């Protein structure tokens, strides 16, 4: 028998015989294996918690926030330069065919696990299971389902308002029901839903999650109400639903805006295990949970294992630059993707001989965000280079990355963008106020004067570029606005019209869908 293969290459837990729980063994004592029987997993509190934990754990993987959802958007855009220290990310920085996002199959595996639990939760009962447990589970699962669907649709499809219709093949398949048997896999029809339908489904999941999730407590490692609000604001920005952005942002900033760090606290925020601005992070508690020295974000972005503390070999007392007469630190990580000189200019850094043995930062602006950029180690073929140090052991040990997925700073800039899009003078004034909140909280002076909508939108994009440098936003910010991408290292421009803007869908899923799933244009 030949089964239909929409993502059947991962078998979507065929016959519900087992649920993958790799990465969360410590969360469950039911079975010392990486697979546990579904009849156990989905009928007990420990089993359901372990299965939900496995969905969070998947986000730590290389194709998600553990590496590629953070690194690839910087490389594909104008922020990242491949050093060729290890050969990684060279194709991505050149926007070559096949060097793109690749989370499709793993994402749909996670979505099916989410749906299996969602369908099991309502009837489940037993010792220690309350209605409050069920409500929280449903809220978490709806948040996670929205996040997985959103990351799929923003990577594999065009973004509303920035679509090349002649090349548009629609959104992505919406998986809202579990596939738990071989027969179900055979009969499932899973075409690409229209882009608008995917966004509507994400809206629905997040709006439901907001009503069911608890408020953010101590750790942002799990879904919470404020995280769901922030994600919905981001989705609405991509959907260009500006009225919704303002309404939701007003509520979130009123309740949580005080989490925005000041200039004096910004650097420490990125040196602590959990960033105080974070509403949701993908966290790793131990080195055993990480991708290790070859794939972690720390080693991708830097050769260093610790930040410099002024004064030392790399910095003078005023945190300006390295004395070239002093020895450099030895290199430990790969340092495969480093900032372009264009990005360094944007963050207020002047550098000479970047990538050469006499590399030196000669000046820094008052923008505290540039304190997370410094000259890396020396024992590499290329370099040293100015590197980003946002992920240096944030989990408490080398290569243990805690990744901020949603920070409150984004909400201010989202609201500013929405106000600027609205255009009326009172909205432009409000947009400028939000922009200045970010600028002054990062050590810059407030902008004064009268600005047009276009000027304010340019400033929003600039502040987003600097604020979220090497956090996985830049490519999507340019893509959602339909902009060509400057490639400063090759003195070229990557056209928004290029078919390479979108990645290919795995051939096994296209061919095995018997025409249900259309491949992206050009592949």
N, C-alpha and C positions, 0 to 999 in steps of 0.2 A: 504494500500500500504506500502511495506517495502522499505525504501530508502537505497541505498548504504551508508555506514557509514564511509568513510574515513574522520575522524574528524567530522562526522555528529553529534556527541554528542554535539558539539557547534553550529551545524546547519549552520555554515558559512554564517550567515546573510541571512537565507532562504528568497527567493523572494525579496531580497534587500529592505525589508519593513522598516528596521531600521539599523542604524549604532551605535555601542556602542561607546559612548564618555565619559564614566565615567572617572573622574580624570582630565577633561579639561573643566569643566563648565565655568570657568572664561574666557575661550578663545572664547566663543560664546554666543550670546544673542538671538539666533534664537528660542530657546525652552528651558524652564526651566526643562527639563527632562533629564534623562540619555540616552535616545534614541531619535534620530531625524530622520525624514522621509528622505529616500535616495534621493527623488526627490528634496528636499531642500538642503540636505547636499552636494550633488555632482554637484550642478548647481550654486553655489555662492562662492565668494571668502572666506567669513567667514566660510561657511560650509566646504569647502575643507581644509582650515587652521585648523579648529577644528578637522577634521577627522585625519589629519596628526599628530596633537598634541596628539590625543588619541593613536597613534602608538608609539610615544615617551613615553607616560605615561605608556604603558604596560611594557616597559623596567624597570620601577621602582618596578615591582611586586616581590613577594616573590620568584617565580620560576626563575626569571631573575636576573638582577644586583642589585635588592633590597636586595637579600639575597643569594640564592642558587648557582647562577653562580659565585659568589665570594667565598662563604664559602665552598661549597662541594669540589672544586678542592684542597683546602688546607687539608681538612679532609681525602679525599681518598688517598692523597699522604703521604709524610713524614714530612710535615710542621705542621699539626694540631693535637692537643690532646684534646679529649673531657673531660671536668672537671666533668660532671654529676651534675653540679649545678642545672640544671632544667630538665635534661634528653634529651635535644636536641643534635643532632649530634653524639650521642653515636654509632649508627649503621654505620654511614658514616665513622667515624674514625676507625671502625673495618672492613670496606669493606663487610658488610653483605648484603645478598640478599634483594632487595627492598629499600635499603638506597642509593639513587643515584639521578641523575638529573631527573627532571620531568616536563620540560617545553613544551613537545610535543604539547598538545592540544591548549594551550594558544598561542603558536608560530604560529600554522597554522591559528588560528583565526586572528591574526595580519597580517599574509601574505595575507589572503583574503581581508582584508580591504585595504592593500597596492594596491593590484591588482584592486580593485574596483575604487580607485581614479585614478590610472594610466590609466585605460580605459576611465575614465570620463574627464580627463584633456584636451586631444587634441581638442574636439569640444566645450568645455565650453567657454562661452564669456559673457560679461556683464560689468556693471559699475565697473571700477577699476581693471579689469583683463587685464593684459598685456602679451605679449609674454615672457617677462622676468620673470613674475610670473610663467608661465607654465614651462619654462626651469628650474627654481629653484625647483619647485615642483617635476618635474621628477627626478632631481638630488637627492633630499632628499629621495624620495621613492625608487630609485634604491639603494642608500646607505643602507637604512633600510631593503630592501628586501635581500640584500647581507648579512647583519649582522644577520638577523634572520635565513636564510638558513645556514650560516656558523656555528652559534652556534648549530643548529640542527645536522649538519653532523659531527662536531667534537665530539659531545657527543654520538650520537646514532649509529655511524658507526666507523669503523677503519679509520686511517689516512694514506694517501698515503705513501708507503715505510715501513709501519709498520702494516702489515696485516697478520692475521692468516687465510690463504685461506680456510682451512677446516671448519672454523667457520664464514666465511664472507657471509653476506646476502645482501651486497650492501650498497649504500648510504642511502639517504632519499628521499621521494617524492618531486619533484620539482613542486612548485605551481606558475606558471607564468601567469595564466589566472584566472580571477575572477569566482567564482561560486555564481551566484546571484539568481537562481531560484531553486525550488524543483526539476524540471525536470533536471536541470544541475547537481544537487547533485546526482540524480539517475543515470545519464549516465556517470558521471566522472569516468575515470579510472586513478588511481593514484598509480602505483606501485613504489617501491623504485628504483630510478634511480641509475645507476652505480656511484661509488664514483667519478671517473674522470669526468663524465658528470655534477655532482653537482658542482665540483670545476670550471669547464669551465663556467658554468652559473654564478657563483659568480664573476669570473673574468670579464665577459661581463658586468654585472651590475655595478661593481665598475669602470671599464674603462669608461663607459658611464657617470657615476656620476661625475668623475673627470673633464670631459669636461663641465659639466653643473653647478656645484656648485660654489658658491663664495668662495673667500679666507677666512680663519679664521679671524674673526674680534675680538670683545671683548670676548664674552662668547662662550665656546666650547659646549654649551648645544644643539646645532643643528648641523646637518650634514654640512660639509664644505669640500673644496677641499683637504686640508691637512689631514683631518680625513679619507677621502676616500683613499688617497694615503697610509696612515699608515695602514689602514685595509687591503688593497690589498697586502702590504708587509707582513703582518702577514699571510694572506691566502697563499701567495707564499712560506713562510717559511714552513708552514704545508704541502704544496704540493711539497716541496723540489725542487723548481724551482729557483735554486741558482743564475743563471744569471739574472733572473728577479728581484730577491731580491736586488742584487747589483745595478742594473740600477735604480730601483725605489728609493732605499735608498739614492743614490747619489743625486738625484733631491730633495728629501724631506729635507735631511740634509743641502744642499746648501741653501734652502729657509727658513728653520725653525729650523735648528740645534742650533741656538743661544738661543732657549728656554730651553735648558738643564741647569738645575740649578747647581750652584757651591756648594762646601761643606758648605759654609757660608749661603747659601740660602735654603738648602734642608729642614731643619726642619720647617722653616717658610712656605715653600711651602705646606706642609701638614697641617699646622694650619690655612691657609687662606681658605676662602670659595671655591675658585677655585684654583686648583693647576696650577701654571704658566707653567708647562710642558705639561698640558693636551691639546690634540687635539680634544678629544671628551669625554664628561662626561655625565653621567645620573644624572640629578640634581633634587633636591626637593627645592622648594622655601619656603614652610611653613611646619609646623608639620602636617597639615591636609593632605599633600600629601605623608606622610611617612607611613611606616609599623608600627610605634609605638614602645613602650617599649619592646614588646615581640619578635619582628621580625627584627628590624633594625640591620644593620651591627655593629653599635656602641654597642648595647647590646649583640650581638652575640659574639663579640671579647673581650669585656671589661666589668668590673664591675664599671668602673669609669665614671664620667660625665664631667671631665675636666682633662687635662694633668697637671702634676706637673711642678712647676717652681722652679728652684734651688735658694736658699736652701728651703726645706720644709720637711715634714715628710718622704717623700720617697727618696729624693736625697740630697746629700751633694753638696757643692759648685762646686766640680769638676765632678758632674753628674755621680757619680759612683754608690752608692747604699744606701739603707735605713739603718738608724741607728735602730737596732732591739729593742733598749730601748725606742724608741718613738712609739706612737700609730699609727696604720694604719688608712687609710681613710675608711669610711664606704662604703660598696658595694651598688651600685644602679642598675647597669645592670646585665645581666645574666652571662656574662663571660663564655659562654658555650664552646668556642673553643679557645684554647690558644696555643702558640708555643711549639713544642717539644724541649727538651733540645738539640737535634741534630741541630735544626734550630738556637737556641740561640748561639750555638758554631759557626755556620756558619756566623752569623752576628757580632761575636766578643764579646759576653757577657759571663761572668763567673758568675754562680749563685749557691748558696748553699741553701739547704732546699726548693727548688722550690715546691710549693704546700703545704708547711707546715707553721705553725704559725711563724716560725723564718726565713722566706724566705728573702734572701738578695742577691742583685747584688754586687759582690765583685770587678769586674773589667769590663771595656769596652775598646774595641780597638778604634782606631782613626776613624773607619768607622761611619760616621754621621747617617747612616741608623738605627743604633741601638738606637738612641735617641727616636725613636718611639716605644720602648719597655720599659715598666716599671711595677713595682709591683702593683697589683690591690688591691681592697678593701678586707675587713676582715670578714664581717658578712655573710659568706657562709659556707656550710658544709665542702667544700673542698677549700683549699687555705690558704693564698693568693698565686696567681700564677703570673709569669711574663706574661704580656698581651701586645697585639698590640694596639696602640692608633691612628692608621691612620684615623679612622672614628669618632673621638670624636667631634661631633657637627660641622662638616665641612660646613654644610649649614647655620650655624649661630645660631642654637638652638639644644638642646639635642635631639638625635635620628634623626636629619635631615641630612641624608647622601648624600653627593655629591660624586659620584663614578667615579674615573678616569678609563675610558675604554681603551683609547689610549693615551699613553704618548710618548714624543719624545725619551726618554731613550731607549725604546724598539727598535726603528729604528737603533740605534747604535749597539745594541747587535745582532739584526737580520743581519745586514751587516757583523759583525764580524763572526757570524756563517756561513754565506754564503762564506766568504773568506776562513775560515778554512776548509770548505768542499771542496773548489777548490784545495787546497793542494800545489800548486806551491809556491816556496819560496817568491816571491813577494806578493802573496796573504796572506801567513802566516804573513808576515810583516805588511800588511794592517790590518789583523785581530787583531794582537797585538795592533796596534795603536788605534783601536776602543775600545778594552777592556780597555786599559789604559786611554782613555778618560773618561769612566765610573768610573774606580777606582779612578783617581785623583780628579774627580768632587764629589767624595763621601768621600774624606779625606784619602784615601789609597795611598800608594806609587805605582809608575809605576813598572810593571814587566820588567825585563831586561834579555837579553840572547836569546838563540835560543830554540824554542819550536816546537814540532811536531804538526801535525794536531790534533791528538787525545788529546794532552795536552791542546791545545787551545780550543777545543770543551768542554772539562771538565771545563775549566775556564769560558767559556760562560754560561754553565749550572749553575755553582756556582753563577756567577754574576746575572743571571736571577732569581735564587732562592732568593737571598738576596734583589735584587732591587724590585722584585714584590711580596715579601712575603705578604700573605693575601690580594692579589689583584686578585686571581683566575686564576693563570697561572700554578702552579707547577704540578698538575696531568696531564695537557695537554702536558707540556714539556716532561715528562717522557713517556707518552703514544705515542706521535708522534715519539719518537726515539726508540720505542719498548723495553723499559727498564723495568725490574722488579722494584717493589717499596718497598724499605726498610720500615718497620714499627717499628720504634725504641721503641715505648711504649709497644709493645708485643714481642719484640726481634724476629720478624718473617719477612717474605718477601711475598709480594703479587705478584703472578706471572703474567707477561704480558699475558700468555696463558690462564689465568682464564676467563671463560665466564662472570664473574662478572665485567670485565673491561668495558663492555657496559651495559647500563640500558635496562630494558624491554620497549617495546612499549606498550601503553595502549591497553588492550585486546579489548575494544570496537571498536577500529580502526582496529585491526588485524582481529577480527571475522567479523566485519561489512564490510570488504573490499572484502569478498568472494574470498579470495586467492590472491588479488592484492598485499597486503603488507605482507611480510614475517616477522615473529617475530625474534628477535635476538636469536642467538644460546644459548641453555641451558634453555630457559624460556618456 
